């Protein structure tokens, strides 16, 4: 029995000495379990208000988590060691011919402790939301990026366009979009949720940008500036 459970049992014993011992044990063990469930639910579904930085021409993080890679996209391909190749067409990942030339791909790994709500990195219009059916394998295997279910959202502004890929995993089987195609969106606005953590990739259709993050950084959706253009 946990320290919390023993403390509750002692309190019940002192306050209600006439209660049956079995009932006391049930109460003392149930309360810590219910408390743990409440704490877990709080972490899973919390959604704090956030005010994005008041700066122009910035790209914010779409997700809370840790930056795990920053890749250069060349000729519409990104580096990934699968299928006996070192590069794969980006369209196999996004299921859209999103970038034909150069760009940047930033991967953000989310744990179950992170806030799971995703936010728009820029002001713009949502021109595409596409769900790609797939598996629910562990993202420890790099091939899962191409095999797992995912949702691709494309946001265009006057000066830049980017894509957000929410990727399912072994424990994540639900990705919800809050927005619809042809809707406007403001920087830092909530656009969806990927429950229980997983991974979100940001794809920028522009190579001549200034990257302001690095691998290993902890970032927050709607707050952390990943790049300037």
C-alpha positions as CSV (number, residue, x, y, z in Angstrom):
1,X,0.0,0.0,0.0
2,X,1.2,3.5,-0.8
3,X,2.1,6.2,1.8
4,X,-1.0,8.0,0.7
5,X,-3.1,4.9,1.2
6,X,-1.7,4.3,4.6
7,X,-2.3,7.9,5.6
8,X,-5.9,7.7,4.5
9,X,-6.3,4.4,6.3
10,X,-4.9,5.9,9.5
11,X,-7.3,8.9,9.1
12,X,-10.3,6.6,8.6
13,X,-9.3,4.5,11.6
14,X,-9.0,7.5,13.9
15,X,-12.2,9.3,12.6
16,X,-14.5,6.3,12.1
17,X,-13.4,3.5,14.5
18,X,-16.7,1.6,14.1
19,X,-16.4,1.0,10.3
20,X,-15.7,-2.5,9.2
21,X,-12.0,-3.1,8.5
22,X,-12.7,-4.4,5.0
23,X,-14.6,-1.2,4.2
24,X,-11.8,0.8,5.5
25,X,-9.3,-1.0,3.3
26,X,-11.5,-0.5,0.2
27,X,-11.8,3.2,0.9
28,X,-8.1,3.7,1.6
29,X,-7.1,1.9,-1.6
30,X,-9.7,3.4,-3.9
31,X,-9.0,7.0,-3.1
32,X,-5.3,6.9,-4.2
33,X,-6.4,5.1,-7.4
34,X,-9.0,7.8,-8.2
35,X,-6.5,10.5,-7.4
36,X,-4.0,9.0,-9.8
37,X,-6.7,8.8,-12.5
38,X,-7.5,12.4,-12.0
39,X,-3.8,13.5,-12.2
40,X,-3.3,11.5,-15.4
41,X,-6.5,12.9,-17.0
42,X,-5.3,16.4,-16.1
43,X,-2.0,15.9,-17.9
44,X,-3.6,14.3,-20.9
45,X,-6.3,16.9,-21.5
46,X,-5.0,20.2,-20.2
47,X,-5.1,23.0,-22.6
48,X,-3.6,26.2,-21.2
49,X,-4.2,29.6,-22.9
50,X,-1.1,30.9,-24.7
51,X,-0.3,34.3,-26.2
52,X,2.1,34.1,-29.2
53,X,5.1,36.4,-29.5
54,X,4.3,39.8,-31.0
55,X,6.7,39.6,-33.9
56,X,6.4,39.5,-37.7
57,X,7.6,36.8,-40.1
58,X,8.1,34.1,-37.5
59,X,7.2,30.4,-37.6
60,X,6.1,29.0,-34.2
61,X,6.2,25.4,-33.0
62,X,3.0,23.5,-33.8
63,X,3.5,21.2,-30.9
64,X,4.9,20.8,-27.4
65,X,7.8,18.4,-27.3
66,X,11.5,17.9,-28.1
67,X,13.1,18.6,-31.5
68,X,14.5,15.3,-32.7
69,X,15.7,16.2,-36.2
70,X,16.0,19.2,-38.6
71,X,16.2,18.0,-42.2
72,X,16.9,19.8,-45.5
73,X,14.5,18.9,-48.3
74,X,16.1,18.9,-51.7
75,X,14.3,18.2,-55.0
76,X,11.2,17.3,-53.1
77,X,12.9,14.5,-51.2
78,X,13.8,14.2,-47.5
79,X,16.5,12.0,-45.8
80,X,15.2,8.8,-44.3
81,X,16.9,5.4,-44.4
82,X,14.1,3.1,-45.5
83,X,13.4,0.8,-48.4
84,X,17.1,0.5,-49.1
85,X,17.3,4.2,-49.9
86,X,18.7,7.3,-48.2
87,X,16.1,9.7,-49.5
88,X,12.3,9.4,-50.1
89,X,9.9,11.7,-52.0
90,X,8.2,13.9,-49.5
91,X,4.9,13.1,-51.2
92,X,5.1,9.5,-49.7
93,X,5.1,11.1,-46.3
94,X,2.5,13.8,-46.8
95,X,0.5,12.0,-49.5
96,X,0.5,15.4,-51.4
97,X,2.9,17.0,-53.9
98,X,3.6,19.7,-51.4
99,X,7.2,20.6,-52.1
100,X,8.9,20.0,-55.5
101,X,12.1,21.9,-54.6
102,X,13.9,22.9,-51.4
103,X,12.5,23.2,-47.9
104,X,13.0,22.3,-44.2
105,X,11.5,19.5,-42.1
106,X,11.5,19.7,-38.3
107,X,10.4,16.7,-36.2
108,X,9.0,17.2,-32.7
109,X,8.5,14.2,-30.4
110,X,5.7,14.5,-27.9
111,X,5.4,12.4,-24.7
112,X,2.3,11.8,-22.7
113,X,3.4,14.5,-20.3
114,X,3.3,17.2,-22.9
115,X,0.2,19.3,-23.8
116,X,-1.4,17.5,-26.8
117,X,-3.1,20.4,-28.4
118,X,-1.5,21.6,-31.7
119,X,-1.4,25.2,-32.9
120,X,-0.9,27.0,-36.1
121,X,2.7,28.2,-36.7
122,X,1.6,31.2,-38.9
123,X,-1.3,33.4,-40.0
124,X,-2.8,31.9,-43.1
125,X,-5.5,29.8,-44.8
126,X,-5.9,26.1,-44.5
127,X,-5.9,24.8,-48.0
128,X,-5.7,21.1,-47.3
129,X,-6.5,18.6,-44.6
130,X,-5.8,15.0,-45.5
131,X,-6.0,11.9,-43.4
132,X,-3.6,9.1,-44.6
133,X,-4.8,5.7,-43.4
134,X,-2.1,3.5,-42.0
135,X,-0.8,1.4,-39.1
136,X,-0.2,2.1,-35.4
137,X,3.4,1.0,-34.9
138,X,6.0,2.3,-32.5
139,X,7.8,5.4,-33.8
140,X,11.0,3.9,-32.6
141,X,11.1,2.4,-36.0
142,X,11.9,5.0,-38.6
143,X,9.8,3.2,-41.2
144,X,6.7,4.0,-39.1
145,X,6.8,7.6,-40.4
146,X,5.7,6.3,-43.8
147,X,3.6,3.4,-42.5
148,X,1.5,4.9,-39.7
149,X,-1.7,6.8,-39.9
150,X,-1.3,10.5,-40.1
151,X,-3.0,13.8,-40.8
152,X,-1.5,16.3,-43.2
153,X,-2.6,20.0,-42.9
154,X,-1.3,22.6,-45.3
155,X,-1.4,26.3,-44.4
156,X,-0.6,29.0,-46.9
157,X,0.1,32.7,-46.3
158,X,1.1,35.4,-48.8
159,X,4.8,34.8,-48.3
160,X,5.1,31.2,-47.2
161,X,3.4,27.8,-47.1
162,X,3.9,25.0,-44.7
163,X,2.6,21.6,-43.8
164,X,1.9,20.0,-40.4
165,X,2.0,16.2,-40.2
166,X,0.4,14.7,-37.1
167,X,1.6,11.1,-36.8
168,X,-0.1,8.3,-34.9
169,X,1.8,5.7,-33.0
170,X,1.3,2.4,-31.0
171,X,-0.5,4.2,-28.2
172,X,-2.0,7.1,-30.3
173,X,-5.0,6.1,-32.4
174,X,-6.9,9.4,-32.5
175,X,-5.9,12.6,-34.2
176,X,-8.6,15.3,-34.3
177,X,-8.7,18.4,-36.5
178,X,-10.4,21.5,-35.1
179,X,-10.4,23.3,-38.4
180,X,-11.7,22.7,-42.0
181,X,-10.3,23.3,-45.4
182,X,-10.6,26.9,-46.7
183,X,-10.8,28.3,-43.2
184,X,-8.5,31.1,-42.0
185,X,-6.3,30.6,-39.1
186,X,-4.2,32.9,-36.9
187,X,-0.8,32.3,-35.5
188,X,-1.0,30.3,-32.3
189,X,-4.6,29.3,-32.8
190,X,-5.6,25.7,-31.9
191,X,-5.9,23.5,-35.0
192,X,-6.1,20.0,-33.5
193,X,-5.1,17.5,-31.0
194,X,-3.0,14.3,-31.0
195,X,-3.9,12.4,-27.9
196,X,-1.4,10.7,-25.6
197,X,1.6,12.2,-27.3
198,X,3.4,10.9,-30.5
199,X,5.1,13.1,-33.1
200,X,4.4,16.2,-35.2
201,X,6.5,17.2,-38.2
202,X,6.6,20.8,-39.5
203,X,7.5,21.1,-43.2
204,X,8.4,24.5,-44.6
205,X,8.3,25.2,-48.3
206,X,11.2,27.7,-48.2
207,X,14.9,27.0,-47.8
208,X,16.1,30.6,-47.3
209,X,14.8,30.9,-43.7
210,X,16.7,31.4,-40.4
211,X,16.3,28.4,-38.2
212,X,16.2,29.4,-34.5
213,X,16.0,26.0,-32.9
214,X,18.2,22.9,-32.7
215,X,18.0,19.2,-32.1
216,X,17.3,18.6,-28.4
217,X,15.4,21.8,-27.7
218,X,12.2,21.6,-25.7
219,X,9.5,23.7,-27.6
220,X,6.0,24.8,-26.9
221,X,3.1,25.1,-29.3
222,X,2.2,28.7,-30.1
223,X,5.1,30.1,-28.1
224,X,8.5,28.8,-29.3
225,X,9.9,30.5,-32.4
226,X,11.4,27.8,-34.7
227,X,12.3,30.0,-37.6
228,X,12.2,33.5,-39.2
229,X,11.6,34.4,-42.8
